[in-house]
Amino acid sequence: MSVARDAGGGGIQPAEYVTLHGRASSLVIEVSGAEAPLWRYWGPRLPDASSPGPGLRSTRHVPPSSLEFDQPLTIFPTFGAGWFGRSALHAHRDGQAFAQAFGQCDQLPGEPRRATFRLLDDVARLSVTVDIALDDHDVLTMSTVLRNEGDAVLDVGWLAAGVLPLPGACDTVHSFYGQWSAEFQPQAEPLTRSTWERQNRRGRTSHDTFPGASVTTPGATFDTGLVYGAHLGWSGNHEQFIEWLHDGGYQWQFGEWLAPGEARLAPGETLASPPLHASCSVEGRNGLARNFHAALRRLLPWPGGTMRPRPVHLNTWEAVYFDHRLDDLTDLADAAAAIGVERFVLDDGWFHGRHHDRAALGDWWPDEGKYPHGLAPLADHVRARGMEFGLWVEPEMVNPDSDLFRAHPDWTLQIAGRPLLTGRNQLVLDISRPEVAQYLFDCLDALLRATSIAYLKWDMNRDLTTAGVGSGAAGYRKQVLALYALIDRVRAAHPAVEIESCSSGGARIDFGVLRHTHRVWTSDCNDALSRVAIQRGALQFISPEVMGAHVGPAPAHTTGRSQPLAFRAAVALPGHLGVEADVRRLDESERAELAAWIALYKSLRDRLHGGRVWQGEAGDSIVWQAHGEAHGEARGEARVEPSASVSDPAAGPADEVLLFVYRLQPPTFRYPPAIRLPMLRRDCAYRVERLDPLPPAADTGIHRPNTTPLDDALRDGGATLDGAWLAAAGLPLPRMPAESAIILRLNAQP
């Protein structure tokens, strides 16, 4: 961080600036002790000595029919005192103090690349502390703390976690919509003078309104062009909007959506926003993803502080559903171990009275009929086969037909006089109540102490409705904070246990929950064709090692469609690989083929996880993704020094690349389009070889239809091709049928 003062000249007003530099981005804030700091710049990196020169007001005239006092965009704009855009705060005291303006700004001591400002309004009697940090991967983290400095209650309706400036060149916002089994569906909408806005009020991150987006400038692609992105690290209600400003730029605000009355601050109380993570990149959407992946990896709370190789899962859900029989499960474990599975996860159906989805949630002890001796015999059998044992739980929920609900019907979220609305036949426990949190901790602690459980699949299968706490007030915010506290308490008592965030698939995927867990379940849909789009969307923000990706059965249970095993495995392979099928039902050739894919994953996972991800489209229904590291770069570290200029390419070139190519639909071109690989080095050749296992029966029509000599060479040991040519003109592809994939390894040659 640097603080500079421009003395001005003539009638130009002097100005002070706070400048934060990342590896390839910079931000500049104009500071005055008598108002909130003004946003001056956020974008590609500036030279260290660069300065705006005159203060902003010395460069702007007063427009006709306007206030004589100019009010530009600040880091925390407020309503009612000269700012006519959307404000960062909506608050009042019983209808009074509805307008806010800051008359004092103090910059608090901080660390390098960090600036913290305390803003005071002695009329409305409140203070706001805005913290801004920019890391060496160009991820800007902002958060806000509001304090009631008055002697009466302050009602808060909106508190922005961060306010970001966007240049007027931005023209398109990219976000996601979706539903159960169809998460992360991309949509692109033009930015205009109308406000773009997304809100989520479902009480969890949601399937349909992911708390993140990216904004592109004209001509931006996957690999080139200026792109901005932001994501709120919060697992509950949220809101974001982008508003056009009268200087031609935009403001982008993010924050928690607050239910009426949810944030009422007594004198001296504070309200802290969730963290906002934002980044910009001159290397397109892939550069943006690289930045977010690096930031997430610093947040993940791995046991022991370091990620170990991501073990291959087998989850029992689509194999047995609720029909738990010990003999069947031990046979399933044997079959799983035989093909190379490393973690056996027992899904829903194991606990007291749980024979279908209409009863027993809340009664967290093994069902006496299914497991007369508890879970230990199955867990011991699993471990004897060389696998870890994992368990599904859904602690936040309760069925009306359960011992827990019959004993404590008042423990649910509810509003007096309103009916209890069920979802998946279940209600939501008010885990902000200490006695409820204690009950759930005791249940989980007892399970983890009684049986050697290495992994919890922590599910949450419904949205929140009638979400009132005991006082009758809205409890959405309290519920999220109580969830984080409960997970942390379990992890503190059992630090070696890993936890997956599942929420009827991908409805709780965000940086907030990933500060407390280690994996997300991307979707309940294991249809590989659907999964391609779901996973490509998730990878814009979520790194591949935490993205659960399973080989499902054919036909897929959620869609009824069937795809070849090779395609299902190739789609799952780049994430955290698992199997969600009854592998006992595979014939001998299918078991051998799946075992070969699992072996391939084990041989590649150290390079798939922890490095960079590039995505692209080749046309004619061909999409691709590549995994690798920049030349000379240590895993997870930036190659370019923080003082480097933006002309230095931070996302390449790469020495080794693992390339996954997917054909989604039948070809419409006579000849497949080549794939340009801009991350490759231009100064050397690459050895290119085909890695995906051949099906047990050769010449099936999937891998060797009308092959070329190059196709055969790639399969039979590899071919050496020029890196500059592959980057500029592209890699020729074989003719591929619909719903097929190839995997290639490209190694730079000395």
C-alpha positions in Angstrom: 0.0 0.0 0.0 1.2 3.5 -0.7 -0.2 6.9 0.4 0.5 9.8 -1.8 -0.4 13.5 -1.7 -0.7 15.7 -4.7 -0.1 19.3 -3.9 -2.0 20.6 -6.9 -1.4 24.0 -8.6 -3.4 27.2 -9.0 -6.9 26.6 -7.9 -6.5 22.8 -8.0 -7.4 21.2 -4.7 -4.6 19.0 -3.1 -5.5 15.3 -2.7 -4.2 12.3 -0.9 -4.4 8.8 -2.4 -4.2 5.3 -1.1 -3.0 2.9 -3.7 -2.9 -0.9 -3.4 -1.1 -2.9 -6.0 -1.6 -6.6 -6.7 0.3 -8.8 -9.2 -1.6 -7.4 -12.2 -4.1 -5.0 -10.8 -4.3 -1.8 -8.8 -6.9 0.2 -6.9 -6.7 3.9 -6.1 -8.8 5.7 -3.4 -8.9 9.4 -2.8 -8.9 10.1 0.9 -10.2 13.1 2.8 -10.6 13.3 6.6 -14.0 14.9 6.2 -16.0 12.4 4.1 -16.0 8.8 2.9 -13.0 8.1 0.5 -13.7 8.4 -3.2 -13.2 5.6 -5.6 -10.7 6.7 -8.3 -9.7 3.4 -10.0 -9.9 -0.4 -10.0 -8.4 -2.1 -12.9 -5.2 -3.3 -14.7 -2.0 -2.6 -12.8 -0.6 0.9 -12.8 3.1 1.7 -12.4 4.1 2.1 -8.8 4.5 5.9 -9.1 1.3 6.5 -11.0 -1.1 9.1 -9.5 -4.4 10.7 -10.6 -2.9 14.1 -10.0 -5.6 16.6 -9.1 -8.4 15.6 -6.8 -11.5 14.4 -8.5 -13.6 17.5 -7.8 -10.9 19.6 -9.4 -11.6 17.8 -12.7 -15.4 17.8 -12.7 -17.7 20.7 -13.4 -21.1 21.2 -11.8 -23.7 20.1 -14.3 -26.7 22.3 -14.9 -29.7 21.9 -12.5 -27.5 20.1 -10.0 -26.4 20.6 -6.4 -23.4 22.8 -6.1 -21.7 20.1 -4.0 -20.5 17.3 -6.2 -20.9 13.8 -4.8 -18.9 11.2 -6.7 -18.9 7.4 -5.9 -17.3 6.7 -2.5 -16.4 3.4 -1.0 -19.6 3.7 1.0 -22.2 5.9 -0.5 -25.2 6.9 1.6 -28.7 8.1 1.1 -30.2 11.5 1.7 -27.3 14.0 1.6 -26.4 14.4 -2.0 -25.9 10.9 -3.4 -28.8 9.9 -5.7 -27.6 6.4 -6.7 -28.2 3.3 -4.7 -26.8 3.6 -1.2 -24.6 1.2 0.7 -26.8 1.5 3.8 -30.5 1.7 4.6 -31.1 2.4 8.2 -33.2 4.5 10.6 -34.2 5.0 14.2 -38.0 4.7 14.4 -38.2 6.7 11.2 -35.5 9.2 12.2 -31.9 9.4 11.2 -32.9 8.0 7.8 -30.2 10.0 6.0 -26.5 9.5 6.6 -23.3 11.4 5.7 -19.9 11.0 7.1 -18.0 14.0 8.5 -15.0 12.2 9.6 -12.8 9.5 8.1 -9.9 7.9 9.9 -7.5 5.5 8.2 -6.6 2.8 10.7 -3.2 1.2 10.9 -2.9 -1.8 8.6 -0.8 -4.3 6.8 0.8 -4.0 3.3 -1.8 -4.2 0.6 -4.6 -3.4 3.1 -6.5 -0.2 3.9 -9.0 0.2 6.7 -11.2 3.2 7.0 -13.4 4.2 9.9 -16.2 6.6 8.9 -18.2 8.5 11.5 -21.6 10.2 11.2 -22.1 12.2 14.4 -25.6 13.3 13.3 -27.1 9.9 12.5 -24.8 8.6 15.3 -23.3 5.6 13.6 -19.9 4.5 12.4 -18.8 2.3 9.5 -15.5 0.5 9.2 -14.6 -0.6 5.7 -11.7 -3.0 5.2 -10.1 -3.5 1.8 -7.3 -5.9 1.1 -5.7 -6.9 -2.3 -3.6 -10.1 -2.4 -0.8 -11.1 -4.7 -3.3 -13.1 -6.8 -5.3 -9.9 -7.5 -8.3 -10.8 -5.3 -9.7 -7.9 -3.5 -11.5 -8.7 -0.3 -13.8 -6.2 1.3 -16.0 -6.2 4.4 -18.0 -3.7 6.4 -18.8 -3.3 10.1 -21.6 -1.0 11.1 -21.8 0.2 14.7 -24.7 2.0 16.4 -23.1 4.9 18.2 -26.4 6.3 19.4 -28.6 5.7 22.4 -31.6 4.1 20.5 -32.1 1.1 18.4 -30.9 1.4 14.8 -32.9 -0.6 12.3 -30.9 -1.8 9.3 -32.4 -2.9 6.0 -29.3 -3.1 3.8 -25.5 -3.1 4.5 -23.2 -3.5 1.6 -20.3 -5.8 2.1 -18.5 -3.8 -0.6 -19.0 -1.1 -3.3 -16.9 -1.6 -6.4 -16.4 0.8 -9.4 -16.7 -0.6 -12.9 -15.5 1.3 -16.0 -18.0 2.4 -18.6 -16.4 0.0 -21.1 -18.1 -2.9 -19.4 -20.9 -4.2 -21.5 -22.1 -7.6 -20.4 -22.7 -9.3 -17.1 -22.4 -13.1 -16.8 -24.3 -14.9 -14.1 -25.9 -18.2 -13.4 -29.5 -19.5 -13.0 -30.6 -23.0 -12.3 -32.6 -25.4 -10.2 -32.2 -28.8 -8.6 -30.0 -31.0 -10.8 -29.4 -28.1 -13.2 -27.1 -25.7 -11.3 -24.7 -23.1 -12.8 -26.6 -22.6 -16.0 -24.9 -19.6 -17.7 -26.6 -16.4 -18.8 -25.3 -13.3 -20.3 -27.1 -9.9 -20.1 -26.2 -6.5 -21.5 -25.3 -3.7 -19.1 -27.4 -0.6 -19.9 -28.7 2.4 -18.0 -31.2 0.1 -16.3 -30.0 -1.4 -13.0 -29.1 -5.1 -13.2 -30.0 -6.9 -10.0 -30.2 -10.4 -8.5 -31.6 -11.3 -5.1 -31.8 -14.6 -3.2 -34.3 -15.1 -0.3 -34.2 -18.9 0.1 -32.1 -18.9 3.3 -29.3 -20.9 1.7 -26.9 -20.1 -1.2 -29.6 -21.5 -3.6 -29.6 -23.4 -6.9 -31.0 -20.5 -8.9 -29.1 -17.4 -7.7 -25.4 -18.1 -7.2 -23.8 -15.1 -5.2 -21.3 -14.2 -7.9 -21.0 -12.9 -11.4 -18.4 -11.7 -13.9 -18.5 -8.5 -16.1 -16.8 -8.3 -19.4 -15.6 -5.6 -21.7 -16.0 -5.7 -25.6 -14.0 -8.4 -27.2 -13.1 -10.3 -24.0 -12.8 -14.0 -24.4 -11.9 -16.9 -22.3 -8.2 -15.9 -22.5 -8.0 -12.3 -23.4 -9.6 -9.0 -22.5 -10.5 -7.1 -19.4 -12.9 -9.0 -17.1 -14.2 -8.2 -13.6 -15.7 -10.7 -11.1 -17.1 -10.8 -7.6 -18.5 -13.3 -5.2 -20.0 -12.9 -1.7 -18.7 -15.5 0.8 -22.0 -16.2 2.4 -24.3 -19.2 2.6 -27.7 -17.5 3.0 -29.8 -14.7 1.5 -27.9 -12.2 -0.7 -28.2 -9.4 -3.1 -26.1 -7.8 -5.8 -26.7 -5.0 -8.3 -24.9 -3.1 -10.9 -26.1 0.5 -11.4 -25.1 2.9 -14.2 -23.7 6.2 -12.9 -23.8 9.6 -14.6 -20.1 9.7 -15.3 -20.6 6.7 -17.6 -19.3 4.1 -15.2 -21.1 1.7 -12.9 -21.2 0.8 -9.2 -21.4 -2.9 -8.2 -22.7 -3.6 -4.7 -22.9 -7.0 -2.9 -24.3 -7.8 0.5 -26.5 -10.0 2.6 -30.2 -9.6 1.9 -31.7 -8.8 5.3 -35.3 -9.8 6.2 -37.4 -7.2 7.9 -36.3 -6.6 11.4 -33.4 -9.0 11.1 -30.8 -6.4 11.9 -31.8 -4.2 14.8 -28.7 -2.8 16.6 -29.0 -1.8 20.2 -26.7 1.0 21.4 -23.1 -0.1 21.0 -23.9 -3.2 18.9 -22.3 -3.9 15.6 -23.4 -5.7 12.3 -20.6 -7.3 10.3 -21.1 -8.1 6.6 -19.9 -11.3 5.0 -16.6 -10.9 3.0 -16.8 -9.8 -0.6 -14.2 -11.4 -2.9 -13.6 -9.5 -6.2 -11.0 -9.6 -8.9 -10.1 -8.2 -12.3 -8.0 -9.8 -15.0 -6.7 -8.7 -18.4 -6.5 -12.4 -19.4 -10.2 -13.0 -19.8 -12.5 -15.3 -17.9 -9.8 -17.9 -17.4 -7.5 -15.4 -15.8 -10.4 -14.4 -13.5 -11.0 -18.1 -12.6 -7.3 -18.5 -11.8 -7.4 -15.6 -9.3 -10.5 -17.0 -7.5 -9.1 -20.5 -7.3 -5.9 -19.1 -5.7 -7.9 -17.1 -3.2 -10.1 -20.1 -2.3 -7.1 -22.4 -1.8 -5.9 -20.0 0.9 -9.2 -20.2 2.7 -9.7 -24.0 2.7 -9.3 -25.4 6.3 -7.5 -28.6 5.4 -6.8 -30.9 8.4 -3.1 -30.4 9.2 -3.0 -27.3 7.1 -2.3 -29.1 3.8 -4.5 -30.8 1.2 -3.6 -34.5 0.7 -4.4 -36.3 -2.6 -8.2 -36.3 -3.0 -9.4 -39.9 -2.4 -11.7 -41.6 -4.8 -15.2 -41.9 -3.4 -18.0 -44.4 -3.7 -21.3 -43.0 -2.4 -24.0 -45.5 -1.7 -27.0 -43.3 -2.5 -27.8 -44.4 -6.1 -26.7 -47.9 -5.4 -29.0 -48.8 -2.5 -31.0 -45.7 -1.6 -32.8 -46.4 1.7 -32.5 -50.2 1.4 -29.6 -50.8 3.7 -28.7 -54.5 4.3 -25.3 -55.2 5.9 -24.5 -58.1 3.5 -25.3 -55.9 0.4 -23.2 -53.1 1.8 -20.2 -55.2 2.6 -20.5 -56.7 -0.9 -20.6 -53.2 -2.4 -17.6 -52.3 -0.3 -15.7 -55.3 -1.7 -16.6 -54.4 -5.2 -15.6 -50.8 -4.7 -12.2 -51.7 -3.2 -11.6 -54.0 -6.1 -11.8 -51.2 -8.6 -9.6 -48.8 -6.6 -12.1 -46.8 -4.5 -10.4 -45.2 -1.5 -13.4 -43.8 0.5 -16.7 -45.5 1.1 -19.5 -43.1 2.0 -22.7 -44.4 3.6 -25.5 -42.2 2.5 -29.1 -41.6 3.7 -31.0 -44.5 5.3 -28.7 -45.7 8.1 -30.3 -44.0 11.2 -33.1 -44.9 13.6 -36.4 -45.4 11.7 -35.1 -44.1 8.4 -36.7 -46.3 5.7 -37.9 -43.5 3.4 -37.7 -39.7 3.2 -40.8 -39.1 5.3 -39.5 -39.9 8.8 -36.6 -40.0 11.3 -34.5 -36.9 10.5 -33.3 -35.8 13.9 -32.9 -39.2 15.4 -29.1 -39.5 14.8 -28.2 -43.1 16.0 -28.0 -46.3 13.9 -31.2 -48.0 13.1 -31.5 -51.1 15.3 -33.0 -53.3 12.6 -30.4 -52.5 9.9 -27.4 -52.1 12.2 -28.0 -54.1 15.4 -24.4 -53.7 16.4 -24.1 -50.1 15.2 -22.0 -48.9 12.3 -18.8 -50.4 13.5 -19.1 -53.7 11.7 -19.6 -52.0 8.4 -16.9 -49.4 9.1 -14.4 -52.1 10.2 -15.1 -54.0 7.0 -14.6 -50.9 4.9 -11.3 -50.1 6.6 -10.2 -53.7 6.3 -10.5 -53.3 2.5 -8.1 -50.3 2.6 -10.8 -47.6 2.4 -11.9 -44.7 4.6 -15.4 -44.7 6.0 -17.7 -41.7 5.5 -21.2 -41.0 6.6 -24.1 -38.8 5.4 -25.9 -36.6 7.9 -28.4 -33.7 7.6 -28.2 -32.1 11.1 -30.2 -29.0 10.4 -33.4 -30.9 9.5 -36.1 -32.8 11.3 -39.1 -34.8 10.2 -42.4 -34.3 11.9 -42.4 -38.1 12.2 -39.4 -38.4 14.4 -38.7 -38.9 18.1 -36.9 -35.5 18.2 -39.9 -33.6 16.8 -42.4 -35.3 19.1 -40.2 -34.4 22.1 -39.4 -30.8 21.0 -41.8 -29.4 18.4 -40.8 -25.9 19.5 -37.2 -26.5 18.2 -38.1 -25.8 14.6 -38.0 -22.5 12.8 -41.6 -21.2 12.8 -43.9 -18.2 13.0 -46.7 -18.3 15.5 -50.1 -18.7 13.7 -48.5 -19.8 10.5 -48.6 -23.4 9.2 -45.3 -25.4 9.3 -44.4 -25.8 5.6 -42.5 -28.9 4.8 -40.0 -29.5 2.0 -39.0 -33.1 1.2 -41.2 -33.9 4.2 -39.0 -32.1 6.6 -38.7 -29.0 8.8 -35.7 -26.9 9.7 -34.3 -26.9 13.2 -33.5 -23.5 14.8 -29.8 -24.3 15.3 -29.3 -20.8 16.8 -30.9 -22.0 20.0 -28.1 -23.3 22.3 -30.0 -26.4 23.3 -30.6 -27.4 19.7 -26.9 -26.8 18.7 -25.9 -28.8 21.8 -28.1 -31.7 20.9 -26.8 -31.9 17.4 -23.2 -31.6 18.5 -23.7 -34.4 21.0 -25.2 -36.7 18.3 -22.4 -36.0 15.9 -19.7 -36.3 18.5 -21.1 -39.6 19.7 -21.1 -41.0 16.1 -17.6 -39.8 15.5 -16.3 -41.2 18.8 -18.1 -44.6 18.4 -16.9 -45.3 14.9 -13.8 -44.4 13.0 -15.5 -41.9 10.5 -13.1 -39.9 8.3 -15.7 -37.9 6.4 -19.1 -36.4 6.8 -21.3 -35.6 3.9 -23.3 -32.7 5.5 -26.5 -32.2 3.6 -29.3 -29.6 3.7 -32.2 -30.4 1.5 -34.7 -27.5 1.6 -35.1 -23.8 1.5 -36.1 -21.8 4.6 -39.7 -20.7 5.1 -41.5 -19.3 8.1 -38.0 -18.8 9.4 -38.8 -17.3 12.7 -36.8 -17.9 15.9 -38.2 -18.2 19.4 -38.7 -14.5 19.8 -40.7 -14.3 16.6 -38.0 -12.4 14.7 -36.6 -13.5 11.4 -33.8 -16.0 11.8 -32.1 -16.4 8.4 -28.9 -14.7 9.4 -28.7 -16.4 12.8 -29.2 -19.8 11.1 -26.1 -19.3 8.8 -23.9 -18.1 11.6 -25.0 -21.0 13.8 -24.3 -23.4 11.0 -20.7 -22.1 10.7 -20.3 -22.3 14.5 -21.6 -25.9 14.7 -19.4 -27.1 11.9 -16.4 -25.5 13.5 -17.2 -27.1 16.9 -17.4 -30.5 15.3 -14.1 -29.9 13.5 -12.4 -28.7 16.6 -13.4 -31.9 18.5 -12.5 -34.1 15.5 -9.8 -32.2 13.5 -9.0 -35.1 11.2 -12.5 -35.3 9.8 -13.2 -33.8 6.4 -16.7 -32.4 5.7 -18.5 -32.0 2.4 -21.1 -29.2 1.9 -24.1 -30.7 0.1 -27.5 -29.0 -0.2 -29.8 -31.1 -2.4 -26.8 -31.0 -4.7 -25.3 -27.6 -5.3 -27.5 -25.2 -3.3 -24.8 -24.4 -0.8 -21.6 -23.7 -2.8 -19.8 -20.5 -1.8 -16.6 -19.2 -0.2 -18.4 -18.8 3.1 -19.2 -22.4 3.7 -15.8 -23.4 2.2 -14.1 -21.6 5.1 -15.4 -24.4 7.2 -15.6 -27.4 4.9 -13.5 -29.2 2.4 -15.6 -30.2 -0.6 -18.9 -29.3 -2.3 -21.3 -31.6 -4.0 -21.8 -29.8 -7.3 -25.1 -31.3 -8.3 -27.4 -34.3 -7.6 -27.4 -34.8 -11.4 -24.8 -37.4 -12.4 -25.9 -37.3 -16.1 -22.5 -36.6 -17.7 -23.9 -34.4 -20.5 -25.7 -32.2 -18.0 -22.6 -32.2 -15.8 -20.4 -30.7 -18.4 -22.2 -27.3 -18.2 -22.7 -27.5 -14.5 -19.0 -28.1 -13.8 -17.8 -25.5 -16.3 -19.9 -22.9 -14.6 -18.7 -23.9 -11.1 -15.1 -23.7 -12.2 -15.4 -20.0 -12.8 -15.2 -19.6 -9.0 -14.6 -23.0 -7.4 -11.3 -24.9 -7.8 -11.5 -28.5 -9.2 -10.1 -30.3 -6.1 -13.2 -29.3 -4.0 -15.7 -30.0 -6.8 -17.3 -33.4 -6.2 -17.7 -35.2 -9.6 -19.0 -38.7 -9.7 -19.3 -41.4 -12.4 -23.0 -42.2 -12.3 -25.0 -45.2 -13.7 -26.5 -45.5 -17.1 -29.2 -44.6 -17.5 -28.8 -41.6 -15.2 -31.2 -41.6 -12.4 -32.1 -37.9 -12.7 -32.6 -37.7 -16.5 -33.0 -41.2 -17.8 -30.3 -40.6 -20.4 -27.4 -43.0 -21.0 -23.9 -42.2 -22.0 -20.9 -44.5 -22.6 -18.8 -45.2 -19.5 -15.8 -43.5 -21.1 -17.7 -40.2 -21.4 -19.1 -40.4 -17.9 -15.6 -41.1 -16.5 -13.9 -38.4 -18.6 -16.3 -35.7 -17.4 -15.9 -36.7 -13.7 -12.1 -37.1 -13.8 -10.9 -33.5 -13.5 -12.8 -32.8 -10.3 -12.8 -34.7 -7.0 -13.6 -38.1 -8.5 -16.2 -40.5 -7.1 -18.5 -43.2 -8.2 -22.3 -43.1 -7.6 -23.5 -46.4 -8.8 -23.9 -50.0 -7.8 -20.6 -51.3 -9.1 -21.7 -54.9 -8.2 -24.0 -54.8 -11.2 -21.2 -54.0 -13.7 -20.1 -56.8 -15.9 -16.4 -57.9 -16.0 -15.4 -55.6 -18.9 -17.2 -52.6 -17.3 -15.4 -53.1 -14.0 -12.1 -53.3 -15.7 -12.8 -50.2 -17.7 -13.9 -48.2 -14.6 -10.8 -49.5 -12.7 -8.6 -48.2 -15.5 -10.2 -44.7 -15.3 -9.8 -44.7 -11.5 -6.1 -45.6 -11.9 -5.7 -42.8 -14.5 -7.2 -40.3 -12.0 -4.8 -41.4 -9.3 -1.9 -41.0 -11.6 -3.0 -37.5 -12.6 -4.6 -36.0 -9.5 -1.5 -34.2 -8.3 -1.5 -32.2 -11.5 -5.2 -31.8 -11.8 -5.5 -30.3 -8.3 -3.7 -27.3 -7.1 -2.7 -25.9 -10.5 -4.5 -23.7 -13.1 -7.6 -24.4 -15.2 -8.2 -23.0 -18.6 -11.6 -23.5 -20.4 -12.5 -22.9 -24.0 -14.9 -23.7 -26.9 -13.8 -25.0 -30.3 -17.1 -24.7 -32.1 -19.3 -27.5 -33.5 -20.4 -28.6 -30.0 -16.8 -29.1 -28.8 -15.7 -27.7 -25.4 -12.5 -28.3 -23.6 -10.7 -27.6 -20.3 -7.0 -27.8 -19.5 -5.1 -28.2 -16.3 -1.4 -27.2 -15.7 1.0 -24.8 -14.3 3.0 -21.8 -15.7 6.6 -22.3 -16.7 8.9 -22.0 -13.7 6.0 -21.6 -11.3 5.7 -23.4 -8.0 2.3 -24.9 -7.4 -0.2 -22.4 -6.2 2.2 -19.4 -6.5 2.2 -16.5 -8.8 4.9 -16.6 -11.5 5.1 -12.8 -12.0 6.6 -10.5 -9.3 4.1 -8.0 -7.7 5.9 -5.1 -9.3 5.6 -6.5 -12.8 3.6 -4.7 -15.5 0.4 -5.9 -17.0 2.2 -6.9 -20.1 3.6 -9.9 -18.3 1.3 -12.9 -18.9 0.4 -14.3 -15.5 -1.5 -17.3 -16.8 1.2 -19.0 -18.9 3.0 -20.4 -20.6 2.7 -23.9 -19.3 5.2 -26.7 -19.4 2.7 -29.6 -19.0 -1.0 -29.5 -19.8 -3.7 -32.1 -19.3 -6.3 -31.5 -21.9 -9.9 -32.7 -21.7 -11.9 -32.4 -24.9 -15.7 -33.1 -24.9 -18.0 -33.5 -27.9 -21.5 -32.8 -26.7 -23.6 -33.2 -29.9 -23.2 -35.0 -33.2 -20.8 -33.1 -35.6 -22.1 -30.7 -38.1 -18.7 -29.9 -39.6 -17.1 -32.3 -42.1 -13.8 -31.8 -40.3 -13.4 -31.2 -36.6 -12.2 -27.7 -35.6 -8.7 -27.5 -34.2 -8.3 -26.4 -30.6 -6.1 -23.3 -30.0 -4.1 -23.7 -26.8 -2.9 -20.2 -25.8 -1.3 -21.3 -22.5 1.5 -23.2 -24.3 5.1 -22.0 -24.7 6.0 -20.6 -28.1 9.7 -21.4 -27.8 9.6 -25.1 -27.8 7.9 -28.3 -29.0 5.5 -30.4 -27.1 5.2 -34.2 -26.9 1.5 -34.9 -27.2 0.0 -38.3 -26.2 -3.5 -39.7 -25.7 -4.3 -40.8 -22.1 -7.9 -42.0 -22.0 -8.2 -45.8 -21.6 -9.4 -47.8 -24.6 -12.6 -49.7 -24.0 -12.0 -53.4 -23.3 -13.3 -54.2 -26.8 -11.3 -52.4 -29.5 -12.8 -50.8 -32.5 -16.1 -50.0 -30.8 -16.7 -46.9 -32.9 -16.0 -44.6 -30.0 -12.2 -44.3 -30.1 -11.0 -45.5 -33.6 -13.5 -44.4 -36.2 -11.6 -43.6 -39.5 -8.5 -42.6 -37.7 -5.7 -40.5 -39.2 -2.0 -41.2 -38.9 -1.8 -38.4 -36.3 -4.7 -40.0 -34.3 -2.8 -43.3 -34.3 0.5 -41.7 -33.3 -1.1 -39.9 -30.3 -2.6 -43.2 -29.1 0.5 -45.3 -29.8 3.2 -43.3 -27.9 2.7 -39.7 -28.9 3.8 -37.1 -31.5 6.0 -34.0 -31.2 4.3 -30.8 -32.3 5.3 -27.2 -32.3 4.1 -25.2 -29.3 3.7 -21.9 -31.2 1.7 -23.7 -33.9 -0.6 -25.3 -31.3 -1.1 -21.9 -29.6 -1.8 -20.0 -32.8 -3.3 -22.5 -35.2 -4.5 -25.2 -32.9 -4.3 -29.0 -32.3 -6.1 -31.1 -34.8 -8.8 -33.4 -33.4 -10.0 -36.8 -34.4 -13.6 -37.1 -35.6 -15.6 -37.8 -32.4 -19.2 -39.1 -32.0 -21.6 -37.2 -29.7 -21.1 -37.7 -26.0 -17.5 -38.7 -26.2 -14.2 -37.4 -24.9 -10.5 -37.6 -25.3 -7.7 -36.8 -22.8 -4.3 -35.6 -23.9 -1.1 -34.8 -22.1 1.2 -32.2 -23.6 4.8 -32.0 -22.3 7.2 -29.3 -23.2 10.4 -30.7 -24.7 13.8 -29.4 -23.7 
